[in-house]
Amino acid sequence: MAALIEWVPNISEGRRLDVVDACVEPLKSIEGVKLLDYSSDADHNRSVITCVGDPAGLKKASVALYEKAVELIDMNAQTGAHSRIGAVDVSPFIPIREASMADCTKLAKDCAAAVSDKFAVPVYLYRESATAPHRESQSIIRKGEYEGLTKKMEDPLWKPDYGPSKPHPTAGATIMGARPFLIAFNVNLDTTDVKIGKRIAKAVRGTSGGFVNVQGAGFFLEDNEEGPVTVTSYDELGAPLMEHGVFVRRDGMVQISMNFLNYLKTPIYRVLELIRREAQRYGVLVKQTELIGLAPADMFIKATRWYMQIDNLQGNQIIDFQI
Amino acid sequence: MAALIEWVPNISEGRRLDVVDACVEPLKSIEGVKLLDYSSDADHNRSVITCVGDPAGLKKASVALYEKAVELIDMNAQTGAHSRIGAVDVSPFIPIREASMADCTKLAKDCAAAVSDKFAVPVYLYRESATAPHRESQSIIRKGEYEGLTKKMEDPLWKPDYGPSKPHPTAGATIMGARPFLIAFNVNLDTTDVKIGKRIAKAVRGTSGGFVNVQGAGFFLEDNEEGPVTVTSYDELGAPLMEHGVFVRRDGMVQISMNFLNYLKTPIYRVLELIRREAQRYGVLVKQTELIGLAPADMFIKATRWYMQIDNLQGNQIIDFQI
């Protein structure tokens, strides 16, 4: 079974849908790559593209996307609610199966070398591929945005990892790197007391003393407010951390809505078990949970291994993965 | 994603390995089919072949296997510890992914029609494809074995579902049908008191009042008896029910060794939770569990859905299955 990597580039265009289509078009016919989804947000003036594929295919796809985006998006004329530094703003590579974080960093570096070489776009490596601690967060790299980039890049601390030390005149700069799969997971509590949800969210999220890699907040789910709602979470610096996500509201309950930024290091089941224990302390039970969007099969296999104590489980025991 | 079905034919030859190889050889080059494994048992004089594939490929593969087995195996000269009625004795089709039990029954009937037509081998449909309740169990169909087949087939109750009403002169008859994936799963208890393991096995297995679709027995795992051991389980009629399986012994503990004949109807997690509760009644904890051999990813996804209460989980949320 071949390596499978997810690639979720964000481009700084969410209004001119003909431009978005032109950027996405070449991704539909690259061998070894499958375009899963793309969606645009006019307020943010940004589009999120989701592909999966093998390393060779994704390298071709990234060159093809940057070529179109550099040609068609002029950052000097771009405005929107979402902070950004370039035409292709951020380009994360995410291990799904038979691929390690190191494999994704290697791919990010290959793509960074190709893109900076062909299009003279400077590249910052971030997250698991960052070359210094101050470059790990995309929101810190992005601080000052496209407009502040020329000045920022004069600082040796912000010399790009690849490409020229000044922004591309229309495409700015770009951020690339490996990161874990982001999982959006909600827990619905059988109570109408939102204080309980807010207290538990505070207990489990990283910013207030809980688990690293967990963001969370408690909400009361109003009557008649069913249906999917698009939400974006913000980190301490106010930058959106969730690249895409929705949650489904349930009537008359309290929901703890969470993002798991690294389910490999901070497993969802461990946090869920603590939430169950905390809820019990208030005489409340977990009514149901919700996985929002996609998750790798690996998450289910590791959760089952933990709950069922299957200590010696090997990946090659999953018949689906033998093919 | 295409339908994925497992096919585990058992042939009545486990001694002449050149004959086994000749039967298996054509299965290596059929489009849409992957040969995962085959193994022979000289005492049983029987070989178990494991393939996965799509319906069209598996139909071609079954015709190819029956052609070779009918040509090379003469049941009049065949002896062994394992009961059998034909050259290809039993040929189960097992849904893995994107395939229902009904899809597997359709495939079994297609193969039965082709094989009976081309090679004049009578076919009994069994398990989920059986045409009458008395034909569900392979051990009942097989009762009387090859030697008793001519007489048995004179009884209208035992008219084959496909093909002539008398055995093939050298290949006998064959059993085909859909069945759920068989999962071998062991639970190791942190005790040296084998009575506790035997009592719990008795409480959970179907033959003594527990769950249908569960076979089980308690063992004491002796010191220095580590390593894989091949075991075969027998049903009430003494016929082997486990088509293949091993278990790994752990020193100085008590093991409940189980077969789950239908994890879709009798989930492993439910039985494990009862075992944990029963063990607690004796002041004992589950130390670890063991999945033996293969299981479908579907089992892990359903276990996680249950343990984590992910009520609305959809198969298309598993990113691996989008491709």
Contacts between the chains, C-beta under 8 A, distances in Angstrom:
chain1	res1	chain2	res2	distance
A	4	B	320	7.0
A	4	B	323	7.1
A	6	B	319	6.7
A	34	B	322	7.5
A	34	B	323	5.8
A	36	B	319	8.0
A	36	B	322	5.9
A	52	B	319	6.8
A	52	B	322	7.1
A	52	B	323	6.1
A	96	B	319	5.8
A	96	B	320	6.6
A	97	B	320	5.9
A	181	B	319	7.8
A	248	B	312	7.3
A	268	B	308	7.2
A	269	B	307	7.2
A	269	B	308	6.4
A	272	B	308	5.8
A	286	B	309	6.0
A	287	B	309	7.7
A	288	B	309	5.1
A	288	B	310	7.7
A	288	B	311	4.4
A	288	B	312	7.8
A	289	B	308	5.6
A	289	B	309	4.8
A	289	B	310	5.1
A	289	B	311	7.4
A	290	B	310	6.9
A	290	B	311	7.6
A	290	B	312	6.2
A	291	B	310	5.2
A	291	B	313	5.8
A	291	B	317	5.8
A	293	B	317	6.9
A	294	B	317	5.6
A	294	B	318	7.4
A	294	B	319	4.4
A	294	B	322	7.4
A	295	B	317	6.3
A	295	B	318	6.8
A	295	B	319	6.7
A	296	B	318	7.4
A	296	B	319	5.3
A	296	B	320	6.2
A	297	B	297	5.3
A	297	B	300	7.4
A	297	B	301	7.2
A	297	B	318	5.2
A	297	B	319	7.5
A	297	B	320	4.3
A	297	B	321	7.3
A	298	B	320	8.0
A	299	B	304	7.7
A	300	B	297	7.4
A	300	B	300	4.7
A	300	B	301	4.7
A	300	B	303	7.8
A	300	B	304	4.3
A	300	B	318	7.2
A	301	B	297	7.2
A	301	B	300	4.7
A	303	B	300	7.8
A	303	B	303	7.8
A	303	B	304	4.3
A	303	B	307	6.7
A	303	B	308	6.3
A	304	B	299	7.7
A	304	B	300	4.3
A	304	B	303	4.3
A	304	B	304	5.4
A	304	B	307	7.5
A	307	B	269	7.2
A	307	B	303	6.7
A	307	B	304	7.5
A	307	B	307	4.2
A	308	B	268	7.2
A	308	B	269	6.4
A	308	B	272	5.8
A	308	B	289	5.6
A	308	B	303	6.4
A	309	B	286	6.0
A	309	B	287	7.7
A	309	B	288	5.1
A	309	B	289	4.8
A	310	B	288	7.7
A	310	B	289	5.1
A	310	B	290	6.8
A	310	B	291	5.2
A	311	B	288	4.4
A	311	B	289	7.4
A	311	B	290	7.6
A	312	B	248	7.2
A	312	B	288	7.8
A	312	B	290	6.2
A	313	B	291	5.8
A	317	B	291	5.8
A	317	B	293	6.9
A	317	B	294	5.6
A	317	B	295	6.3
A	318	B	294	7.4
A	318	B	295	6.8
A	318	B	296	7.4
A	318	B	297	5.2
A	318	B	300	7.2
A	319	B	6	6.7
A	319	B	36	7.9
A	319	B	52	6.8
A	319	B	96	5.8
A	319	B	181	7.8
A	319	B	294	4.4
A	319	B	295	6.7
A	319	B	296	5.3
A	319	B	297	7.5
A	320	B	4	7.0
A	320	B	96	6.6
A	320	B	97	5.9
A	320	B	296	6.2
A	320	B	297	4.3
A	320	B	298	8.0
A	320	B	320	7.6
A	321	B	297	7.3
A	322	B	34	7.6
A	322	B	36	5.8
A	322	B	52	7.2
A	322	B	294	7.4
A	323	B	4	7.2
A	323	B	34	5.8
A	323	B	52	6.1
